[in-house]
Amino acid sequence: MSIDSNRGLVFLALGSPTFDYYGPDRTGENLFGNCVLALDAATGYYKWHFQTVHHDLWDYDLPAPPTLVSYQKGGKTIDAVTQTTKHGFVFVLDRETGKSLYPIEERKVPASNIPGEKAWPTQPFPLAPKAFVKQMMTEDDLNHFSDADHKAILEQFRAVRYEGLFTPPDLKGTLSLPATRGGANWGGSAYDPSTSILYIRGNNLPEIQTIVDADKHFTARNNTVYESGRVKYSEYCGSCHGKELKGDPPTFPSLLDLKNRRPEAEVLEKIKMGGGQMPGYKGIISDADIDAIGAFFV
């Protein structure tokens, strides 16, 4: 939150509605998700809101507080509130009304292919300030450290759905840029009133996101403990350590050949209690399911 003590206003940056990437049960624009919200600080009464993303399917919540700025324009001092976003925009709003101080276009964006999903047909694009991170990529942007490396990346790039910013999640996988950790994240922005310069830490971080049919994806093929463990691994562990257990070292270590590197009791204890960046699953997953996960990769 940020407070304008002279006006008695408090400005909040709100998160996205859940589920993050799937919204058939929340059709419409989804107010007040992804909104800058102004309230009377003394009473909590609503003053105004401004929504930065309609029917969010990209986890583009507003992760940092709004920043209060004042600048000269046309010989007048303008008090504004700015909001940086994960998808690389800065929205500059009038503190009193919430109206944008720069033109905004509601542009048509890609429709969803997911059964039952109704992606909102347009999204707000501020014409100024310019986006502060990359919002589009092509095949020319892919790494080319070697021919074999480039070929593999190119095949993956062409295999997923990508139609630029706001390409919705898809069963074939979707490239997202900026993605959930892109743009301005928790760090937000800082304002220097002596120079009227707004400082932002921008992240250019693409991701490939895949949505799956949970009923099919998390259904065991037989009644073995190993198969039960595979399903539970896919549900709780696969997003970090990968479908093939290769992980993404050093952040997410490989689990391949783990039985020859760690005692089974130690592995099961790590699953239960967590450690480092890994959360503990005791009380979230039953002991029987934790043992089944261990049977799958230990």
N, C-alpha and C positions, 0 to 999 in steps of 0.2 A: 504494500500500500504506500501511497504518497499523499501528503497532506498540504493543502493550501490554507494556512492558518488565517490569512487575511479574509478569505472568502468563507472559511468554515467548511471547506469541501475536502472529502477524502476520495481518492481515485484508486480503484482496484483493477488488477489484471486477472481475469478469470480463466480457468482451465477449459479443456474440451470435454464434451459429454462422452460417456462410455456406452458401448464399447468403442475403443479408439478407432478401429479400422472398419467397423461394421455397424450400419445404422438402420436396418429395416424396421426396427422397433422404435425408432425415433425420427420419423419422417418430418420434413419441413426444415426451416432454417436453424432450429434448435437454440432459440434464445433461452438463457443468457450465456450460452457457451461461447468461448473465444471472444469475450467482450471486454472493452474498457468500460468500467461502470463508475459513475460519480454519485456519491451519497452526501447528504447533509451530515456533517461529522457529529453534530450535537444530538440529532434525532434518529439518524440512520435512514431517513426518508430518501426515496429514489429521486434523483435529479435528471440524469440522462444516461444513455448507453450508446456505445458504438461497437458493432460487431465486425471483427477483422476477417473471419472465415465463416461461411454458412455451411451448416451440416458437415462438420469436420470429419473427414475420413483419413487424415494424415497425421494425427497427433500433433497438430499445430496449435497447441495450447499456448497461452501467453505466459512465458515462464519467469518473467522479471517485472518488477513494478514499473508503472509509468514514470516518466521523468518530466519535471516541471521546468519549462524554459520561458524566457522573455527575450524578444528581439525587436529591432526597429524595422518597420516597413511603411513606406509612404509617409514618413515623418511621425508615425505613431508607434507607441510601445504596445506590442501584442503579447499578452500572457497566454501561453499554450501548454498543452500537455502532450508529450510524445510517447508513442508506444512502439518499441522494436518487436519484431516477430521472428519466429523460426524460419519462415519462408522468405526472409530477406527484405521486408518492407519496413519503412518508418511512417507511421500514421501521425500526422500533426493536427491536433484537435483544439478547438476553442474551449477554454476551461469552463466558460459559463454555459455553453449550449451543447458541446460535444460535436459540433459541426466541423467537418474537415476544412482546414484552411488552404488546402490545395485541391485541385480537381481530382475526382475519383471516378473511374469507369467500372461499371459492372460488365465484365467480359464473359462471353460464353466459354465454358470449360468442358472437358470430355465427360461423357455419360458413363455410368457404371454398367458392367456386364454381369455383375453378381445377381443371381435370382432374388427378387424382392427388394433389392437396393435401389433407392432413388436419390442419386447424387444431385445436389442443388445445381441448376443449370448455369448459374453465373457466380462469379466471385469478384470482390472489390480489388481493383488495381489502382493505387495512387499514382498519379502522373508525376508527382514530385514529393519528396526527394527521390532520386533514382535508387533502385535496389542496391544494397551494399554488398551482396554476395551473388555468386553465379546462380542463375535460375533456369538455365538451359544448357544441354550438352549434346554433342553430335559424335559421330564415329571419329571425327578428326581430333577429338579431345582425349581419346583413349590412349593409355600408356603403350609405348612401343620399345620396351627394353630389349626385346628380341622378337624375331618373327614368330616363334612358337608361342611366346607369351601374348603377343598382340592377337594372334589367331584365336587363342582360347578366350580372351576378353571380348573380342569382337563377336564370337559365337554366342557368348552369354548375353551381350548387349542386344543382339538381334533376336534372342529367344524370349525376352520379356516384353511386356507392354510398356511403351513410353511415348507419350504425346505432350511432353513438356510439363510445366507446372500444373499441379492439380490433376495429374493422371490418377484415377482412383485405383485402389487395390484390386487385384485380379487373380483368378485361379492360376494363370500362367506365370504369375510373378510380375511385379511392377518396379521399374526404376523410379526412385524418388530423389529429387534434387531441388532445393535443399531438403534434407530429410529430418528425422526426429531430433537429431543433434546438430542440425545446421542453423544457419542464420545467426541471430542473437539468442543465446540460450540464457541460463540462469544469471550470467554476468550482467546482462542488461546494458545500460548506457550511462554515461556521465556527461554533465553539461558544465562548460566554462562560461560563466556570465560575462567575463571581461572581454571575451572574443566571440561570443555567440557560436562556439563550436561544440557540436555534439560528438562524443567519442563512443564508438561501438566496437566490440570485439566480434568480428564476423567469422563464421565457420563454413567452409565449402566442403560439405560431407555428404556424398551420395550414398544411398542404400538401395539394396534390392529387397523388396518386401513381398511375401507370398501369403495369400489367404487360402485356407484349405477347408474342405468339407469335414468338419470335426467328426460327424457320425461315421464317415468312411475312414478318416485318417487315424482315429483313435479306437478302432475296433480290432480286437484280437483275432488272429486267424485260427487259433486253436486254444486249448485250455492249459497249455504248458506254462510253468513259471517263467521260463525264458521269454515266451511270447507276451505274457503279461508285463514283464519288465521292459520289453521293447516299446510297448504302447505307453507305459508311464514315463519312460525315458523321453520319448517323442513329445509328450505333453509338458513335462517339467524341465527337461535338460537340453533338448535338441536345439532350442533357439540360441543357446550360447556355445555348446560343444559340438553342434552340427549333427546332421542326420547320419554321417559316416564316422562320428566320434573323433574327427580330426581336430576339432576346436579351431581357435584362431589365436595361436600363441603370440605374445606372452600373456595377453589378457585372459583368454579362455584356453587352458591347456588341453592338449590332446589326451584322449582316454584310451587310445589304441594300446594294446598289450599291457593294460594296467595291472592285470593279475600277476605279471612278472616284475612289477615295479613297486607295488604297494600291497601290504597284507589286507585281506578282505575286511577284517574288523575295522581297520583304519579307514578304509573307503566308506564303509557304512556309517561310521561315526561322523565323517565329513559331510555326508549327505544329510544326516540328522541335524548336526549342530552348525554347519556352515563354516566359513572362514574366509578372510580376505574379502573379495568382492562377491563371493558366493553366499547366498542366504541359506539359513538352515530350514529344513523341511519337517522337522519334528513337530507333530501336531497339525501339519498341513496335509502330509501324506501318511497313510497308515504304515505301521512297522512292516506289515506283510508286503505292501507295495514297495517300500524301501528295500526290503530283502530281494524282491523280484527285480528291481533295477540293478542291484548288485549282481544278481545271477545273469543279467543281460550282458554286462561288460566287464565283469571281474573273472 
